[in-house]
Amino acid sequence: MALSIESSARAGGPAVQNQISMLLSQIRGLRKQLTALRKQLEKATDPNEQKMLMKQIMDLQRLIEMQEQQIANIQQEELRKQKLREKVNDTKAA
């Protein structure tokens, strides 16, 4: 699941934007680590080292997926809150 900074950071108020930006920054760092581990894996010849690197790669991929899901959850919650606010405002206007 690839997320863009622009679409993610626009949802919600400043606190939500900061939270999403922080998560995106962490994801970028994890992806750099992932790239480095993959390069190491390509060069590794020892089966035990390959196994260890594969485990680290899988762990990083899971962590990235969890953080991306956390961003999606934050965005869904903000959308739910926005719809609720609009509904309340529509009710007050009527």
Secondary structure, DSSP 4 states (H G I P E B T S, - for coil): ----HHHHHTSSSHHHHHHHHHHHHHHHHHHHHHHHHHHHHHH---HHHHHHHHHHHHHHHHHHHHHHHHHHHHHHHHHHHHHHHHHHHHHHH-
